[in-house]
Amino acid sequence: LEAATEQRGRGLEEAQDILEFNQHLDKIEAWIRDKEMMVQANETGRDYEHCTALLRKLDDLDSDMKVDDKHVRTIQALAHKLLQQGP
């Protein structure tokens, strides 16, 4: 009975890890799609003010990438943990 309880606990932990991994992955994929759309807009700027606004958007993109690096590392750690748990 104790072994069955322990095995079930491991199964629940694995299921929780998979769920957390998928949630993080969904967030990162949505972030990537959003940034791809922004970059692919091919806006070159109508005037000086518009150009500076576009530059600010790109600077924000760069800072977002640094922040989301943490999320990528979290996903990598979860993926490694899932691989260690086996099939």
BASEDO-836641 format. One line per 10 residues: number of its first residue (from 1); for each residue z, x, y of N, C-alpha, C, O. Coordinates in nm, 2 decimals, decimal comma. Each point is the difference from the previous one (the first is absolute). Example, Ala and Ser with C-alpha at 12.3 -4.5 7.8 and 13.67 -1.06 7.14 Angstrom:
1> 0,78/1,32/-0,57/0,00/-0,09/0,12/0,00/0,09/0,12/0,07/0,10/0,00; -0,14/-0,14/0,11/0,00/0,09/0,11/0,08/-0,08/0,11/0,01/0,05/0,11
END
This chain:
1> 0,00/0,08/-0,12/0,00/-0,08/0,12/0,00/0,09/0,13/-0,07/-0,03/0,09; 0,15/0,13/-0,10/0,01/0,09/0,12/-0,14/0,07/0,02/-0,04/0,02/0,11; -0,02/0,02/-0,22/-0,13/0,07/0,02/-0,11/-0,10/0,05/-0,08/0,04/0,09; 0,09/-0,16/-0,13/-0,10/-0,10/0,05/0,03/-0,03/0,15/-0,10/-0,02/0,08; 0,22/0,02/-0,04/0,04/-0,02/0,14/-0,05/0,11/0,08/-0,05/-0,01/0,11; 0,07/0,13/-0,16/-0,05/0,12/0,07/-0,15/0,01/0,01/-0,05/0,03/0,11; -0,02/-0,07/-0,21/-0,14/0,00/0,00/-0,05/-0,11/0,10/-0,10/0,02/0,07; 0,16/-0,13/-0,07/-0,04/-0,11/0,10/0,02/0,05/0,14/-0,08/-0,03/0,09; 0,19/0,10/-0,07/0,03/0,05/0,14/-0,10/0,10/0,04/-0,05/-0,01/0,12; 0,00/0,09/-0,21/-0,11/0,10/0,03/-0,12/-0,08/0,03/-0,08/0,04/0,10
11> 0,05/-0,14/-0,17/-0,12/-0,08/0,02/0,00/-0,07/0,14/-0,10/0,00/0,07; 0,22/-0,05/-0,04/0,01/-0,06/0,14/-0,01/0,10/0,11/-0,06/-0,03/0,10; 0,11/0,15/-0,12/-0,01/0,11/0,10/-0,15/0,04/0,01/-0,04/0,02/0,12; -0,03/-0,01/-0,23/-0,14/0,03/0,01/-0,08/-0,11/0,07/-0,09/0,03/0,08; 0,12/-0,15/-0,11/-0,07/-0,11/0,07/0,03/0,00/0,15/-0,09/-0,03/0,08; 0,21/0,06/-0,04/0,04/0,01/0,14/-0,08/0,12/0,06/-0,05/-0,02/0,12; 0,04/0,13/-0,18/-0,07/0,11/0,05/-0,15/-0,03/0,02/-0,06/0,04/0,10; 0,00/-0,11/-0,20/-0,14/-0,04/0,01/-0,02/-0,09/0,12/-0,09/0,01/0,08; 0,18/-0,11/-0,06/-0,01/-0,09/0,11/0,01/0,07/0,13/-0,08/-0,02/0,09; 0,18/0,11/-0,08/0,02/0,08/0,13/-0,13/0,08/0,02/-0,04/0,01/0,12
21> -0,01/0,06/-0,22/-0,12/0,08/0,01/-0,12/-0,08/0,06/-0,06/0,03/0,09; 0,04/-0,15/-0,15/-0,11/-0,09/0,04/0,02/-0,05/0,14/-0,10/-0,01/0,08; 0,22/-0,02/-0,04/0,03/-0,04/0,14/-0,03/0,11/0,10/-0,07/-0,03/0,10; 0,11/0,15/-0,13/-0,03/0,11/0,09/-0,15/0,02/0,01/-0,05/0,03/0,10; -0,01/-0,03/-0,22/-0,15/0,02/0,00/-0,07/-0,11/0,07/-0,10/0,04/0,07; 0,14/-0,16/-0,08/-0,07/-0,11/0,08/0,02/0,03/0,15/-0,10/-0,02/0,08; 0,21/0,06/-0,04/0,02/0,03/0,15/-0,09/0,11/0,04/-0,06/-0,01/0,11; 0,06/0,12/-0,19/-0,09/0,11/0,04/-0,15/-0,04/0,00/-0,07/0,04/0,09; 0,03/-0,11/-0,19/-0,14/-0,04/0,00/-0,03/-0,09/0,12/-0,11/0,01/0,06; 0,20/-0,10/-0,02/-0,03/-0,09/0,12/0,00/0,09/0,12/-0,09/-0,02/0,09
31> 0,18/0,12/-0,08/0,00/0,09/0,12/-0,14/0,08/0,00/-0,05/0,01/0,11; 0,01/0,04/-0,22/-0,13/0,07/0,00/-0,11/-0,09/0,04/-0,09/0,04/0,08; 0,08/-0,16/-0,13/-0,11/-0,09/0,04/0,00/-0,03/0,15/-0,10/0,00/0,06; 0,22/-0,02/-0,01/0,02/-0,02/0,15/-0,06/0,12/0,08/-0,07/-0,02/0,09; 0,11/0,14/-0,13/-0,04/0,12/0,07/-0,15/0,03/-0,02/-0,06/0,04/0,09; 0,01/-0,07/-0,21/-0,15/0,01/-0,02/-0,08/-0,09/0,09/-0,10/0,05/0,06; 0,15/-0,17/-0,04/-0,07/-0,09/0,09/0,00/0,05/0,14/-0,10/-0,01/0,07; 0,22/0,06/-0,03/0,01/0,05/0,14/-0,10/0,12/0,02/-0,06/0,01/0,10; 0,06/0,08/-0,20/-0,08/0,12/0,02/-0,15/-0,03/-0,01/-0,08/0,06/0,07; 0,04/-0,16/-0,15/-0,14/-0,03/-0,02/-0,05/-0,09/0,11/-0,12/-0,04/-0,01
41> 0,20/0,00/0,10/-0,05/-0,09/0,11/-0,10/0,07/0,09/-0,08/-0,07/0,07; 0,07/0,20/-0,08/-0,11/0,08/0,08/0,01/-0,03/0,15/-0,11/-0,01/0,06; 0,23/-0,01/-0,01/0,01/-0,02/0,14/-0,01/0,13/0,07/0,07/0,10/-0,04; -0,15/-0,09/0,15/-0,01/0,13/0,07/0,06/-0,01/0,14/0,02/0,10/0,07; 0,02/-0,22/-0,03/0,06/-0,01/0,13/-0,10/-0,04/0,11/-0,11/0,06/0,01; 0,14/-0,16/0,07/-0,08/-0,05/0,10/0,02/0,08/0,13/-0,09/0,03/0,08; 0,22/0,00/-0,05/0,03/0,08/0,12/0,12/0,09/-0,03/0,05/0,00/-0,12; 0,00/0,06/0,22/0,11/0,10/-0,02/0,12/-0,07/-0,06/0,06/0,05/-0,09; -0,02/-0,17/0,14/0,12/-0,07/-0,05/-0,01/-0,04/-0,14/0,09/0,02/-0,08; -0,21/-0,06/0,04/-0,03/-0,04/-0,14/0,01/0,12/-0,09/0,05/-0,01/-0,11
51> -0,10/0,12/0,16/0,00/0,13/-0,08/0,14/0,04/-0,02/0,04/0,04/-0,11; 0,05/-0,04/0,21/0,14/0,04/-0,01/0,07/-0,10/-0,09/0,09/0,05/-0,08; -0,12/-0,17/0,08/0,06/-0,10/-0,09/-0,04/0,03/-0,15/0,08/0,00/-0,09; -0,21/0,04/0,07/-0,04/0,04/-0,13/0,07/0,13/-0,05/0,03/0,01/-0,12; -0,01/0,08/0,21/0,07/0,12/-0,03/0,14/-0,03/-0,04/0,06/0,06/-0,10; 0,01/-0,15/0,17/0,13/-0,04/-0,04/0,01/-0,06/-0,14/0,09/0,02/-0,07; -0,19/-0,10/0,04/-0,01/-0,06/-0,13/-0,01/0,11/-0,11/0,06/-0,01/-0,10; -0,14/0,11/0,13/-0,02/0,11/-0,10/0,13/0,08/-0,01/0,04/0,04/-0,11; 0,03/-0,02/0,22/0,13/0,07/0,00/0,10/-0,08/-0,08/0,08/0,05/-0,08; -0,08/-0,18/0,09/0,09/-0,09/-0,08/-0,04/0,01/-0,14/0,09/0,00/-0,09
61> -0,22/0,01/0,06/-0,04/0,01/-0,14/0,05/0,13/-0,06/0,05/0,00/-0,11; -0,05/0,11/0,19/0,05/0,13/-0,05/0,15/-0,01/-0,03/0,05/0,05/-0,10; 0,02/-0,11/0,19/0,15/-0,01/-0,02/0,03/-0,10/-0,11/0,10/0,02/-0,08; -0,18/-0,12/0,06/0,02/-0,09/-0,11/-0,02/0,07/-0,13/0,07/-0,02/-0,10; -0,17/0,11/0,09/-0,02/0,08/-0,12/0,12/0,09/-0,03/0,03/0,01/-0,12; 0,03/0,04/0,22/0,12/0,08/-0,03/0,12/-0,08/-0,05/0,07/0,04/-0,09; -0,06/-0,16/0,14/0,11/-0,09/-0,04/-0,03/-0,05/-0,14/0,09/0,00/-0,09; -0,22/-0,04/0,06/-0,03/-0,05/-0,13/-0,01/0,11/-0,11/-0,01/-0,03/-0,12; 0,02/0,15/0,16/0,01/0,11/-0,10/0,13/-0,02/-0,08/0,00/0,03/-0,12; 0,10/-0,08/0,18/0,13/-0,03/-0,07/-0,03/-0,11/-0,11/0,05/0,02/-0,11
71> -0,13/-0,12/0,14/-0,03/-0,10/-0,10/-0,08/0,06/-0,11/0,02/-0,04/-0,12; -0,11/0,13/0,15/-0,09/0,06/-0,10/0,09/0,08/-0,09/-0,02/0,00/-0,13; 0,12/0,07/0,18/0,09/0,08/-0,08/0,08/-0,09/-0,09/0,03/0,04/-0,12; 0,01/-0,15/0,17/0,08/-0,10/-0,08/-0,08/-0,05/-0,11/0,05/-0,01/-0,12; -0,18/-0,02/0,14/-0,09/-0,05/-0,10/-0,02/0,11/-0,11/0,00/-0,03/-0,12; -0,01/0,16/0,17/-0,02/0,11/-0,10/0,12/0,01/-0,09/-0,01/0,02/-0,12; 0,13/-0,03/0,18/0,12/0,01/-0,07/0,02/-0,11/-0,10/0,04/0,02/-0,12; -0,08/-0,14/0,16/0,01/-0,12/-0,09/-0,10/0,02/-0,12/0,03/-0,03/-0,11; -0,15/0,08/0,15/-0,10/0,02/-0,11/0,04/0,10/-0,10/-0,01/-0,01/-0,12; 0,07/0,12/0,17/0,06/0,10/-0,09/0,10/-0,06/-0,09/0,01/0,03/-0,12
81> 0,08/-0,11/0,18/0,11/-0,06/-0,08/-0,06/-0,09/-0,11/0,05/0,00/-0,11; -0,15/-0,08/0,15/-0,06/-0,09/-0,10/-0,07/0,08/-0,11/0,00/-0,04/-0,12; -0,06/0,15/0,15/-0,06/0,09/-0,10/0,10/0,05/-0,09/-0,02/0,02/-0,12; 0,14/0,02/0,17/0,10/0,05/-0,08/0,06/-0,10/-0,10/0,04/0,03/-0,11; -0,05/-0,16/0,16/0,06/-0,11/-0,09/-0,09/-0,03/-0,12/0,04/-0,05/-0,09; -0,17/0,10/0,10/-0,09/-0,02/-0,11/-0,07/-0,14/0,01/0,01/-0,07/0,10; -0,09/0,04/-0,20/-0,08/-0,12/0,00/0,07/-0,13/0,00/-0,06/-0,10/0,00
END
